[in-house]
Amino acid sequence: MPAFYIDAGYTRALEKFEGKSILSAQQVEDVVAYLTTLKEE
């Protein structure tokens, strides 16, 4: 199962995970938006 929004092109994914991704496109955007708000103090 891919870790991001890509859901094809993997050669060693288990059959039950083929065509699926862990995060949706919206979830990836949300994570990126959150990470850009973090600042070191």
Backbone hydrogen bonds, N-H to C=O, Kabsch-Sander energy under -0.5 kcal/mol:
donor,donor_aa,acceptor,acceptor_aa,energy
17,F,14,L,-1.7
18,E,14,L,-0.6
18,E,15,E,-1.0
19,G,7,D,-0.7
20,K,17,F,-1.8
22,I,2,P,-1.5
28,V,24,S,-2.1
29,E,25,A,-2.1
30,D,26,Q,-2.3
31,V,27,Q,-2.3
32,V,28,V,-2.3
33,A,29,E,-2.5
34,Y,30,D,-2.3
35,L,31,V,-2.7
36,T,32,V,-1.9
37,T,33,A,-0.6
37,T,34,Y,-1.3
38,L,34,Y,-0.6
38,L,35,L,-0.8
